Amino acid sequence: YDHLLRGVDRLYRLDSTTFPEARALLERASEADPDYAAPYAFAAHWHMFNIAEGWSTAAESDTREIIRLTDCAIQRDPANALALAIQGHARAMFFRDHASALDLIERATTASPNSAWAWAFGSGTPGFVGDPATGIHRAERAIRLSPLDQQVFFSYCLLAQNHYLAGSYDDAIRWSRKALSLNPRFGNAVRVLAASLVATGH
């Protein structure tokens, strides 16, 4: 558990210096207790960030690793909402398998209705399939459930992304800026902000 907490702390910094340490600590947690589901789920999240931030040198194998690690977590804990939601998000984002993604997200929010992570990761796929209003609702729920969490910048960014997809560009600008105020290194928030500024002629 100590290795997990230290790994998660480094994971959310998104600092290129400490980011590799996060993976090593999460792997150490799995080695110390191979039956503990959480390190596998957070390691999958590490690979998700690694791809999204443009740091991966092998995106295809990293994508497969997300599925493998979330499968490991789900085998150990079928109600692990983080693993279910990450796999759903990955299947939508990398494989365009939206039907499986929506099913996994439903399982995540049913298994743990108070998991901010389940609602945050569950907010991406609706936007991908043309339903940003549902994405906005889910991201807002994630923020209400965990407004002061270290990871709330991620929920702000997905809220901004869905506002962009809904054509509410001023809201997209506001929320992406809020995400960046909490974590200036988060590349996806920069991309959403840039696209929203272009959309408003700025």
N, C-alpha and C positions, 0 to 999 in steps of 0.2 A: 504494500500500500504506500509505503514511503517512496519507493521508486516511481510509482504511478503519479503521485502528487508532484514530485519534482519534475517528472517528464511533462506533465500537463502544463505546469508553470512555464517551462521553456517552449512548449508547443505554441502557446498563444502569444508569445512575444513576437513571433514571426521575424526574428533576428537571424540573419544568415550565419552568424557566429555560433549562437546557442541552439539553433534549430536541429543540427545533427545530434546534439546531446540529448534532445527530447526522444529521438528514435532509440538511441542506445539505452536510455533509462526505461522506456516502455518495454523494450525487449528483455531487459534485466528483470522487470516485474513479472513477465510471462515465464521466464526461466525459474524464478524463485517460487512461483505458484502456477504451474501449467493449467490448473483448473479454474483460474480466476479469469472471468470473461472480460472485465473492463479494459485491461491493457491491450487486448487484441482490438477492441473497438477504437480506442484512442490511437493505436498504431495505424489503423485504417484511415483515421482522420489526418494523421501525419502525412500519409501518402496523398490524400486529397489536397491538402495545402501545398505539398511539394509540387504537384502538377499545376495547380491553379496559380501559384506564385511564379511559375516559369523556371523553377530550380531543377526540375527533373531532367535527367539526361536519358531517361528510358521511360517515357510516358506510357507506352503500351504495357510494359511489364509492371509499372507502378499501378496502372489501372487494374490489372489482373490481381495484384496484391491486395488492393482494396477489397475485392470480392472474397479472396481467400481469407483475409483476416476477419472480415465481418462474419463469414461463415463459421470460422473458429469460435468467435464470440457467441454466435447464436446457438451453436452446438452445445456450448457450456451453459448458456442461459437463454432459452428461447424467448424470454420476455425482456431481453436487453434492448431497450428502446433506442439507445444511441447506435448500436450496430445495425438494427433494422432500418433506421432512418438514413444512416450513411449509405447503406447498400442501396436503398431506394433512390437516393439522390445520385449516386454513382451510375446506377443503371439508366436513369433518365439522361444524365449529362453526357456520359461517355458512350453508351450503347443505344441511346434513343429507344430503350425498351420501356415506354411510358406505362404500359399496362402493369408490368411487374413492379415498377417503381411505385405506382399509386397503391398497389396491394401491400407492399412492404411498409409504406408510410402509414396506411390505415392500421396495420398490425402494430406499429410503433406507438401511435397515439392511443390505441385501445389498451395496449399493455401498460402504458405509463402516461395517463392523461395529464399529469403534472410535470412532465419532462419538457423543459424549454428546448432541449436539443431536438426532441422528436418533432415539435412544432416548427422549429427553425429550419431544419433540413427538409421537413415536409412542405415548406412554403415555396421551394424552388420549382418542383415539377408542375404544379398548376400553371405557373407562368409560362413554362415551356410548351404547354399544350393549349395555350390561348385563354386561360382563366386566371388572369392576374388578380382579380378581386378576391378569389379564394386564397391566393398566395399572400395578399396583403393581410387578410384576416388571420391567417396562421402565423405570419411573422409578428403581427401585433400581439397575438396571444403569447408567443414565446417571450416577448419583451415584458409583458405583464407578469408572467410567471417568474421571471428572473431579471429584474431591471438593473441590478447592481453586479451581476456576474462578470467575471473576467472576460467571458466570451461574448458579451452582448453586442460588441461591435459587429459580429458576424450576423446577428439577427437584424441589426440596423441596415446592414448592406443588402440583405435579401429583401427587406422591406423596400429599400430604395430601388432595387432591381425590378420588383413587381410594380412599383409606381411608374417606373420608366416604361415597362411593357404596357401599362394601362394608359400611357400618354399623359400622366400627371407629372410633368417634368420638374416643376418647381418643388414638389414633394420629394421627388427622386434626388434633386440637388440637396435639399435640406437633410435628408436621412443619410445620404452618402457622406456628406460633410460631417455629420455627427459620428458616423462610423470612423472616419479618419481622425476625428478629434480624440478618439479613444485609442486608435491604433493606426498611426500615420503610415505604417509599413504595409497595410493590407491592400494588395494590388487590385483585387476585384472592386473594391470601393472606389479606387482611382479610375478604373475603367467605366464604372457606372456614372461617376461624376462627370467624366470627360464627355461621354455620350449624351448625357442630359444637358450639359452646357451647349453642346453643338445643336441639340434639338431646339433649344431656346434662343439660338442665334448669338450665344456668348462664347 
